[in-house]
């Protein structure tokens, strides 16, 4: 990801205003990006919204069908610091490899979670013969106190799933409606997949101290009479106790939320840092092939390299 973002939002910007007795909802449009040869819709970060809780990055890939000799997703070795990569697979299969030696195929209904901490590198590629891909990939910013934690990888093949209000719910992380996910979290978070077999009106109970966003993955959503196209996020802010989401038949959405991080973070390329100096150091370590990020074995391809840094340290 080639972007530079500093999160400097005030607490008041997390509370959507109330106008004529109705709490407003912010529309966050997507932009198109390319990841490993696959077009994706990127919602976070953007100039409209940097964070939702500690969620600092959200890509929606697909639904995509690979035709002919297309190899599907091919993301070469690249590094991360200061974050967790969070992949929710809806359709297709992707192979994860990392510098800790893990090899894991993620399948529909599963979550891969990689905690970068002080540094890790990995690859992602569609398994041979796979013709479909539909997934959401998110990043979670680690709090400053945990940014140097040891890197690790966790795979969650089974997650809490239940049916209610003519919809199927899968809890990806955190707690919701009396269910708890086993997914490792370093700050208070929630992630929930909502899929409707038929047109449904779903009321979600919310925490007033959390800020929330709802992203339609398939089909339009209606919230309080406000319509949202696929890949257009509805930012709900804080202070709500509930929200009613109307989904069409075959609709799908993801709810993300959490306590506001309350810390300034910087995002550049594949790095999340709490200062520019952290990112400068990480990029230089990767460029010179430092042992910090290790080596990913088994991937047939070159390492990905970052664009030039947009600034210099004071020492220069």
DOKOLNU-408229 format. One record per residue (C-alpha): residue number from 0; z, y, x; residue in one letter. Coordinates in steps of 0.02 Angstrom, whole numbers, plus 50000, padded with zeros to 5 digits. Layout:
NUM	Z	Y	X	A
...
//
This chain:
0	50000	50000	50000	X
1	49944	50161	50083	X
2	50052	50294	50005	X
3	50196	50408	50050	X
4	50329	50443	49921	X
5	50500	50524	49930	X
6	50615	50499	49781	X
7	50702	50664	49750	X
8	50719	50661	49561	X
9	50871	50739	49482	X
10	50980	50639	49364	X
11	50922	50746	49219	X
12	50743	50684	49242	X
13	50803	50509	49198	X
14	50851	50565	49022	X
15	50700	50589	48909	X
16	50724	50745	48802	X
17	50765	50743	48616	X
18	50646	50851	48513	X
19	50673	50875	48325	X
20	50799	50734	48328	X
21	50679	50611	48412	X
22	50702	50551	48590	X
23	50538	50569	48683	X
24	50452	50434	48785	X
25	50358	50472	48945	X
26	50182	50400	48964	X
27	50148	50338	49141	X
28	49963	50299	49165	X
29	49906	50169	49293	X
30	49787	50191	49436	X
31	49671	50059	49507	X
32	49704	49984	49678	X
33	49636	49837	49776	X
34	49754	49701	49839	X
35	49680	49556	49935	X
36	49511	49577	49851	X
37	49584	49584	49676	X
38	49583	49745	49572	X
39	49756	49786	49507	X
40	49833	49917	49394	X
41	49970	50010	49489	X
42	50102	50098	49385	X
43	50243	50130	49510	X
44	50261	50232	49613	X
45	50162	50379	49545	X
46	50177	50567	49533	X
47	50243	50539	49357	X
48	50385	50422	49403	X
49	50450	50359	49571	X
50	50584	50234	49519	X
51	50652	50142	49369	X
52	50825	50088	49426	X
53	50790	50012	49597	X
54	50616	49954	49544	X
55	50502	50057	49657	X
56	50333	49971	49643	X
57	50239	49885	49502	X
58	50066	49807	49509	X
59	49986	49712	49366	X
60	49853	49593	49432	X
61	49731	49519	49308	X
62	49702	49430	49197	X
63	49562	49387	49320	X
64	49437	49243	49329	X
65	49356	49202	49497	X
66	49174	49152	49483	X
67	49054	49067	49602	X
68	49121	49054	49779	X
69	49255	49186	49757	X
70	49415	49139	49849	X
71	49529	49237	49736	X
72	49679	49327	49809	X
73	49680	49337	49999	X
74	49817	49448	50075	X
75	49834	49427	50263	X
76	49994	49439	50367	X
77	50085	49603	50335	X
78	50264	49665	50359	X
79	50402	49732	50246	X
80	50570	49816	50270	X
81	50704	49882	50153	X
82	50647	49796	49993	X
83	50629	49636	49893	X
84	50456	49579	49840	X
85	50463	49506	49664	X
86	50317	49405	49595	X
87	50311	49347	49413	X
88	50169	49224	49387	X
89	50089	49214	49215	X
90	49928	49118	49252	X
91	49857	49037	49408	X
92	49938	48978	49570	X
93	49969	49075	49731	X
94	50031	49010	49899	X
95	50165	49112	49989	X
96	50193	49092	50176	X
97	50316	49194	50279	X
98	50379	49217	50455	X
99	50538	49119	50416	X
100	50430	48964	50394	X
101	50429	48953	50205	X
102	50276	48887	50113	X
103	50290	48896	49924	X
104	50163	48885	49784	X
105	50213	48993	49636	X
106	50157	48931	49466	X
107	50158	49006	49290	X
108	50333	49041	49225	X
109	50407	49056	49401	X
110	50471	49197	49511	X
111	50455	49214	49700	X
112	50580	49335	49778	X
113	50570	49385	49960	X
114	50708	49494	50032	X
115	50638	49590	50180	X
116	50798	49673	50240	X
117	50776	49724	50421	X
118	50604	49644	50432	X
119	50490	49500	50380	X
120	50304	49465	50365	X
121	50208	49356	50243	X
122	50041	49308	50168	X
123	49982	49274	49990	X
124	49827	49177	49939	X
125	49758	49087	49788	X
126	49767	48899	49810	X
127	49599	48812	49842	X
128	49502	48785	49682	X
129	49607	48907	49580	X
130	49498	49010	49463	X
131	49628	49119	49374	X
132	49757	49249	49418	X
133	49877	49344	49307	X
134	50038	49410	49382	X
135	50154	49557	49398	X
136	50214	49601	49572	X
137	50357	49721	49594	X
138	50463	49788	49734	X
139	50649	49820	49723	X
140	50719	49950	49843	X
141	50873	49888	49933	X
142	51024	50005	49930	X
143	51057	50091	50095	X
144	51208	49981	50126	X
145	51098	49824	50117	X
146	50939	49887	50198	X
147	50974	49793	50362	X
148	51020	49628	50279	X
149	50947	49467	50351	X
150	50777	49422	50279	X
151	50767	49274	50159	X
152	50655	49192	50030	X
153	50704	49122	49860	X
154	50600	49029	49732	X
155	50651	49018	49549	X
156	50555	48879	49458	X
157	50664	48888	49302	X
158	50721	49045	49212	X
159	50813	49075	49047	X
160	50688	49068	48903	X
161	50720	49084	48717	X
162	50634	49128	48553	X
163	50686	49268	48436	X
164	50603	49391	48318	X
165	50436	49296	48326	X
166	50429	49320	48515	X
167	50464	49217	48671	X
168	50581	49298	48798	X
169	50596	49252	48982	X
170	50736	49333	49082	X
171	50670	49367	49257	X
172	50824	49449	49334	X
173	50992	49516	49276	X
174	51076	49491	49107	X
175	51010	49513	48931	X
176	51058	49455	48756	X
177	51195	49341	48821	X
178	51083	49259	48951	X
179	51096	49274	49140	X
180	50959	49243	49269	X
181	50999	49163	49438	X
182	50888	49287	49529	X
183	50967	49373	49680	X
184	50998	49559	49653	X
185	51079	49691	49763	X
186	51097	49822	49625	X
187	51117	49816	49434	X
188	50945	49769	49366	X
189	50855	49685	49223	X
190	50680	49614	49206	X
191	50620	49534	49044	X
192	50452	49460	48993	X
193	50412	49470	48806	X
194	50267	49370	48733	X
195	50217	49368	48549	X
196	50118	49228	48466	X
197	50095	49334	48310	X
198	50117	49519	48271	X
199	50301	49554	48302	X
200	50427	49694	48289	X
201	50557	49664	48425	X
202	50719	49760	48437	X
203	50797	49762	48611	X
204	50978	49805	48644	X
205	50993	49922	48793	X
206	51129	49985	48909	X
207	51155	50173	48900	X
208	51188	50184	49088	X
209	51022	50098	49130	X
210	50852	50182	49135	X
211	50708	50077	49067	X
212	50521	50059	49066	X
213	50412	49947	48958	X
214	50239	49898	49022	X
215	50112	49816	48905	X
216	50023	49678	49001	X
217	49914	49615	48857	X
218	49879	49713	48698	X
219	49937	49885	48644	X
220	50119	49925	48607	X
221	50194	50039	48476	X
222	50365	50115	48509	X
223	50433	50238	48382	X
224	50257	50271	48320	X
225	50198	50308	48497	X
226	50055	50196	48556	X
227	50035	50132	48733	X
228	49876	50053	48800	X
229	49882	49901	48915	X
230	49949	49951	49087	X
231	50018	50117	49023	X
232	50206	50117	49048	X
233	50328	50184	48920	X
234	50472	50264	49016	X
235	50623	50265	48901	X
236	50747	50352	49016	X
237	50934	50328	48994	X
238	51052	50349	48849	X
239	50973	50228	48726	X
240	51070	50087	48644	X
241	50914	50001	48576	X
242	50726	50015	48557	X
243	50602	49931	48439	X
244	50438	49874	48517	X
245	50293	49821	48406	X
246	50176	49694	48485	X
247	50010	49626	48419	X
248	49972	49441	48405	X
249	49951	49376	48581	X
250	50036	49530	48653	X
251	50141	49529	48810	X
252	50252	49659	48892	X
253	50378	49671	49031	X
254	50540	49770	49019	X
255	50613	49834	49183	X
256	50774	49930	49200	X
257	50929	49963	49301	X
258	51059	50088	49353	X
259	50978	50237	49441	X
260	50979	50202	49627	X
261	51046	50376	49666	X
262	50977	50372	49844	X
263	50826	50452	49923	X
264	50696	50327	49979	X
265	50530	50341	50068	X
266	50384	50223	50038	X
267	50240	50210	50160	X
268	50114	50068	50165	X
269	50220	49909	50149	X
270	50384	49988	50203	X
271	50531	50057	50104	X
272	50654	50160	50205	X
273	50796	50281	50182	X
274	50723	50397	50315	X
275	50556	50435	50394	X
276	50625	50376	50561	X
277	50654	50200	50491	X
278	50474	50189	50435	X
279	50405	50258	50598	X
280	50504	50128	50696	X
281	50447	49986	50582	X
282	50264	50034	50591	X
283	50267	50047	50780	X
284	50355	49879	50794	X
285	50220	49798	50688	X
286	50078	49882	50781	X
287	50142	49821	50950	X
288	50176	49645	50889	X
289	50365	49652	50902	X
290	50466	49493	50871	X
291	50554	49590	50733	X
292	50429	49530	50602	X
293	50397	49356	50671	X
294	50235	49260	50647	X
295	50161	49182	50490	X
296	50092	49010	50532	X
297	49951	48924	50439	X
298	49852	49075	50377	X
299	49671	49086	50437	X
300	49644	49271	50457	X
301	49691	49431	50548	X
302	49851	49531	50528	X
303	49837	49683	50415	X
304	49860	49848	50504	X
305	49928	50010	50429	X
306	49839	50177	50422	X
307	49899	50312	50543	X
308	50070	50383	50504	X
309	50061	50546	50407	X
310	50194	50630	50512	X
311	50281	50623	50681	X
312	50464	50610	50726	X
313	50556	50762	50789	X
314	50558	50685	50963	X
315	50371	50705	50972	X
//
